[in-house]
Amino acid sequence: MKQLLIIDKREYLILNRDLTIAQISALATKYAEFPDRVVVGQDIRLSFPEFIGLEDTLIGLLQQEQGNFILQGITRHKEQNSLLYFDIDIKNIDNNLIVFFEDVTELMTLKQSLLQQVNEAEILLSSLKRFEECTNKIIASMGDILIIVTHLGKIERINKAARKLFGYSHSELLDRPISRLITSQDFDHQQLYNSYQESNKSVQKVELTCQNKNGEAIEIEFNFSIVPTEIKGLFKCIYLGRNITERKRIELEMRKALEREKELRQLKSSFVSMASHEFRNPLSSIMICTDLLLHRDRDISEEEYNLYLNLIKSSANNMQYLLEDILVLSKTESANSAFNPDWLDLEKFCQQIIKELKIIYQDRQINFNGVNFPLQIYGDKKLIRHILTNLLSNAIKYSPVEETVDLKLTYSEAEQLITLEVRDRGIGISAEVQKHLFESFYRGNNVGDIPGTGLGLSIVKKAIDLHGGTITVESEIGIGTIMTVTLPRNNNS
């Protein structure tokens, strides 16, 4: 019996055969008419008048003539005019009477509330019947569409405006599912019905895609509600709608126009930023070389003179190439830059790029670890220049002045793969930023005031992809970054 009482969470009293109380649970007294009389050894009829007159029944339970006896809907008046509703369940266990108490106040209150709602619904139905003829006239003259369906979603009625819009006769839609008209993929009448009941809203507004008899899509804004029927607990569902197809079409066109305008603004802004970012290096080279050539008081050797002139010419060409790439990258993601490969001495080309960058970044040190032999690669010189200048410029920009930048060139003859490794000791790149590193115009959140548009690495990625290569990033915040580019030596494809 103890195990049963532990499992059964209800409050209880244990009675002896003479109907005196033998044991009381913690909160059993709250159910008594006279709580102060609920005492071990006292007759239960002194505290629970409901037991008066039940003596024969209780004796029958003790003699096991029946399994149990239940008293339902007992009421107690509590403090602050509140009511307590409970049931009593009496059982014979081990020749003892166990009286279980179950608080059903919440359930009884809910039942009363439901009864009140049902009564209100009945009153409403009575009113609806009186005004049925008037309502029919109103429905027939309505400009908005009206569809009345059962709670299961079967069409019961459709007004003239709806028949005209959908192109069906009343008989063609009668007893058909509402899904015949409403074709939205996420539409579920039963779910909408349940949601309405749970939300307790008077009207629920939904925008749904419908289809007429000719298969044409129609956008309709429905006000969904339910009304009770003459059968208690049974409701009809009201779909009161307005054709918003034209409005949705105009809204879509406006959104597209706004998106196009936004894209154009972003493109314009990105282009201006890109010009300042990508043209700075070649313009700086031109200005520095021009200043050096204009200082006639300085003794310039013929070799230096030719170097400066070639740098000016090369920088001007680079600006032209960069402009072409910017225009390409400003178009759709599917558009590819022109790919014009030829054989190139990569060792020598790396040294040339470093010389150009040292003119711009005179106070910075770039260490080059090459292969020490002419390493020919079949690639696009312009794109390889993008790769090297962007990676080295970034390494310099995002590193302290006193730190060096390393460029390491290696070659695997067995795999015919060339590796370019650019290492800096700068601010580093977080793991989260690395996920978006090669997206156009994306910049890390720790770059501060360092200028840039976020397009440099997208150019690098596109250039590497066009060569059939790969790029990987290893970085740690505050320690530095290693960019490793792997290119096939001869990618004829």
BELZI-V305201 format. One record per backbone hydrogen bond with DSSP energy under -0.5 kcal/mol. CO is the residue of the C=O (numbers start at 1). NH is the residue of the N-H. E is the energy in kcal/mol with one decimal. If there is no record, write none. Layout:
BEGIN
CO | NH | E
CO | NH | E
END
This chain:
BEGIN
1 | 5 | -2.3
2 | 6 | -1.8
3 | 7 | -2.2
4 | 8 | -3.1
7 | 9 | -0.7
11 | 101 | -2.8
12 | 25 | -2.3
13 | 99 | -3.3
14 | 22 | -4.1
14 | 23 | -1.4
15 | 97 | -1.4
16 | 19 | -2.0
19 | 44 | -2.4
20 | 16 | -3.0
21 | 41 | -3.1
23 | 14 | -2.4
25 | 28 | -0.9
27 | 30 | -1.1
28 | 31 | -1.6
29 | 32 | -1.5
34 | 37 | -1.9
35 | 38 | -1.5
37 | 39 | -1.8
39 | 42 | -2.3
42 | 21 | -2.7
43 | 46 | -1.8
44 | 47 | -1.0
44 | 48 | -2.5
47 | 33 | -1.9
47 | 34 | -1.3
48 | 51 | -2.0
49 | 52 | -1.8
51 | 54 | -2.0
54 | 58 | -2.6
55 | 59 | -2.5
56 | 60 | -2.3
57 | 61 | -1.9
58 | 62 | -2.2
59 | 63 | -2.2
60 | 65 | -3.1
60 | 66 | -0.6
61 | 64 | -1.3
67 | 92 | -0.9
69 | 90 | -3.3
71 | 88 | -3.3
74 | 86 | -2.1
76 | 78 | -0.6
76 | 84 | -2.8
78 | 81 | -0.7
79 | 82 | -1.5
82 | 78 | -3.5
83 | 85 | -0.5
84 | 76 | -2.2
85 | 104 | -2.4
85 | 105 | -0.7
86 | 74 | -2.3
87 | 102 | -2.1
88 | 71 | -3.0
88 | 90 | -0.5
89 | 100 | -3.1
90 | 69 | -2.2
91 | 93 | -0.7
91 | 98 | -3.0
93 | 96 | -1.2
96 | 93 | -2.9
96 | 98 | -0.6
97 | 15 | -3.1
97 | 99 | -0.6
98 | 91 | -2.4
98 | 100 | -0.7
99 | 13 | -1.8
100 | 89 | -2.4
101 | 11 | -0.8
102 | 87 | -2.2
102 | 104 | -0.5
104 | 108 | -2.8
105 | 109 | -2.7
106 | 110 | -2.4
107 | 111 | -2.5
108 | 112 | -2.5
109 | 113 | -2.4
110 | 114 | -2.8
111 | 115 | -2.8
112 | 116 | -2.2
113 | 117 | -2.3
114 | 118 | -2.8
115 | 119 | -2.5
116 | 120 | -2.4
117 | 121 | -2.5
118 | 122 | -2.5
119 | 123 | -2.2
120 | 124 | -2.3
121 | 125 | -2.8
122 | 126 | -2.2
123 | 127 | -2.0
124 | 128 | -2.8
125 | 129 | -2.4
126 | 130 | -1.6
127 | 131 | -1.7
129 | 132 | -1.2
131 | 135 | -2.6
132 | 136 | -2.6
133 | 137 | -1.7
134 | 138 | -2.0
135 | 139 | -2.9
136 | 140 | -2.2
137 | 141 | -1.4
138 | 142 | -0.6
139 | 142 | -0.9
145 | 241 | -2.4
146 | 159 | -2.1
147 | 149 | -0.5
147 | 239 | -2.9
148 | 156 | -3.4
148 | 157 | -2.0
149 | 237 | -3.2
150 | 153 | -1.9
153 | 178 | -2.5
154 | 150 | -2.5
155 | 175 | -3.0
157 | 148 | -2.8
159 | 163 | -2.3
160 | 164 | -2.2
161 | 165 | -2.0
162 | 166 | -2.7
163 | 167 | -1.8
163 | 168 | -0.5
166 | 213 | -2.8
169 | 173 | -0.8
170 | 173 | -0.8
170 | 174 | -1.6
173 | 176 | -2.3
176 | 155 | -3.0
177 | 180 | -2.1
178 | 181 | -1.6
178 | 182 | -2.3
181 | 183 | -0.6
181 | 211 | -2.2
184 | 187 | -1.6
188 | 192 | -2.6
189 | 193 | -2.7
190 | 194 | -2.6
191 | 195 | -2.6
192 | 196 | -2.2
193 | 197 | -2.0
194 | 198 | -2.1
195 | 199 | -2.2
196 | 200 | -1.4
196 | 201 | -0.6
204 | 224 | -3.5
206 | 208 | -0.5
206 | 222 | -3.2
208 | 210 | -0.5
208 | 220 | -2.7
209 | 183 | -2.3
209 | 184 | -1.1
210 | 218 | -2.6
212 | 215 | -1.9
216 | 212 | -2.1
218 | 210 | -3.8
218 | 220 | -0.6
219 | 244 | -3.0
219 | 245 | -0.6
220 | 208 | -2.7
220 | 222 | -0.7
221 | 242 | -1.4
222 | 206 | -2.5
222 | 224 | -0.6
223 | 240 | -1.9
224 | 204 | -2.8
225 | 238 | -3.5
227 | 236 | -3.1
230 | 232 | -0.6
231 | 229 | -0.6
231 | 234 | -2.0
234 | 229 | -2.5
235 | 151 | -0.7
236 | 227 | -2.6
237 | 149 | -2.4
237 | 239 | -0.5
238 | 225 | -1.8
238 | 240 | -0.7
239 | 147 | -2.3
239 | 241 | -0.7
240 | 223 | -2.9
241 | 145 | -1.8
242 | 221 | -2.4
244 | 248 | -2.8
245 | 249 | -2.2
246 | 250 | -2.4
247 | 251 | -2.5
248 | 252 | -2.6
249 | 253 | -2.3
250 | 254 | -2.4
251 | 255 | -2.6
252 | 256 | -2.6
253 | 257 | -2.5
254 | 258 | -2.7
255 | 259 | -2.7
256 | 260 | -2.8
257 | 261 | -2.5
258 | 262 | -2.7
259 | 263 | -2.9
260 | 264 | -2.4
261 | 265 | -2.4
262 | 266 | -2.8
263 | 267 | -2.8
264 | 268 | -2.7
265 | 269 | -2.9
266 | 270 | -3.2
267 | 271 | -2.4
268 | 272 | -2.2
269 | 273 | -2.4
270 | 274 | -2.9
271 | 275 | -2.6
272 | 276 | -1.9
273 | 277 | -1.8
274 | 278 | -3.5
274 | 279 | -0.5
275 | 279 | -1.6
277 | 281 | -0.5
278 | 282 | -0.5
279 | 283 | -2.2
280 | 284 | -2.7
281 | 285 | -2.4
282 | 286 | -2.4
283 | 287 | -2.7
284 | 288 | -2.7
285 | 289 | -2.7
286 | 290 | -2.5
287 | 291 | -2.4
288 | 292 | -2.2
289 | 293 | -2.1
290 | 294 | -2.0
291 | 295 | -1.1
294 | 296 | -1.6
295 | 298 | -1.3
298 | 300 | -0.9
299 | 301 | -0.5
301 | 305 | -2.8
302 | 306 | -2.5
303 | 307 | -2.1
304 | 308 | -2.7
305 | 309 | -2.2
306 | 310 | -2.7
307 | 311 | -2.4
308 | 312 | -2.4
309 | 313 | -2.6
310 | 314 | -3.2
311 | 315 | -2.9
312 | 316 | -2.3
313 | 317 | -2.3
314 | 318 | -2.5
315 | 319 | -2.2
316 | 320 | -1.7
317 | 321 | -2.7
318 | 322 | -3.2
319 | 323 | -2.2
320 | 324 | -1.9
321 | 325 | -2.2
322 | 326 | -2.7
323 | 327 | -2.0
324 | 328 | -1.7
325 | 329 | -3.1
326 | 330 | -1.6
328 | 331 | -1.4
332 | 335 | -1.4
338 | 340 | -0.6
342 | 379 | -2.2
344 | 346 | -1.1
344 | 377 | -2.6
345 | 349 | -2.2
346 | 350 | -2.5
347 | 351 | -1.7
348 | 352 | -2.0
349 | 353 | -2.3
350 | 354 | -2.2
351 | 355 | -2.2
352 | 356 | -2.2
353 | 357 | -2.3
354 | 358 | -2.3
355 | 359 | -1.3
356 | 360 | -1.2
357 | 361 | -3.6
360 | 362 | -0.9
361 | 364 | -1.6
365 | 367 | -0.5
365 | 405 | -2.3
366 | 368 | -0.5
367 | 369 | -0.5
367 | 407 | -3.2
368 | 370 | -0.7
369 | 409 | -3.0
374 | 376 | -0.8
375 | 346 | -2.9
377 | 344 | -1.9
377 | 379 | -1.1
378 | 491 | -0.7
379 | 342 | -2.2
379 | 381 | -0.7
380 | 384 | -2.8
381 | 385 | -2.1
382 | 386 | -1.9
383 | 387 | -2.3
384 | 388 | -2.6
385 | 389 | -2.9
386 | 390 | -2.1
387 | 391 | -2.1
388 | 392 | -2.7
389 | 393 | -2.5
390 | 394 | -2.6
391 | 395 | -2.1
392 | 396 | -2.3
393 | 397 | -3.0
394 | 398 | -2.5
396 | 399 | -1.4
398 | 427 | -2.0
400 | 403 | -1.3
405 | 367 | -2.9
406 | 423 | -2.6
407 | 369 | -3.1
408 | 410 | -0.5
408 | 421 | -2.7
410 | 419 | -2.7
411 | 413 | -0.7
412 | 416 | -1.4
412 | 417 | -1.5
416 | 489 | -2.6
417 | 412 | -2.9
418 | 487 | -3.1
419 | 410 | -2.3
419 | 421 | -0.5
420 | 422 | -0.5
420 | 485 | -3.3
421 | 408 | -2.7
421 | 423 | -0.6
422 | 483 | -2.8
423 | 406 | -2.6
424 | 481 | -0.5
425 | 400 | -0.5
427 | 478 | -2.3
430 | 434 | -2.0
431 | 435 | -0.8
432 | 435 | -0.7
433 | 436 | -1.5
434 | 437 | -0.8
436 | 439 | -1.9
439 | 442 | -1.6
444 | 447 | -0.8
447 | 450 | -1.8
454 | 441 | -0.6
454 | 442 | -1.0
455 | 459 | -2.0
456 | 460 | -2.0
457 | 461 | -2.7
458 | 462 | -2.3
459 | 463 | -2.7
460 | 464 | -2.6
461 | 465 | -2.6
462 | 466 | -2.2
463 | 467 | -1.0
464 | 467 | -0.5
464 | 469 | -2.7
465 | 468 | -1.4
470 | 486 | -2.7
472 | 484 | -2.3
474 | 482 | -3.2
476 | 479 | -2.3
476 | 480 | -2.0
480 | 476 | -2.1
481 | 424 | -2.6
482 | 474 | -2.2
482 | 484 | -0.6
483 | 422 | -2.9
483 | 485 | -0.6
484 | 472 | -2.2
485 | 420 | -3.1
486 | 470 | -2.1
487 | 418 | -3.3
489 | 378 | -3.3
490 | 492 | -1.0
END
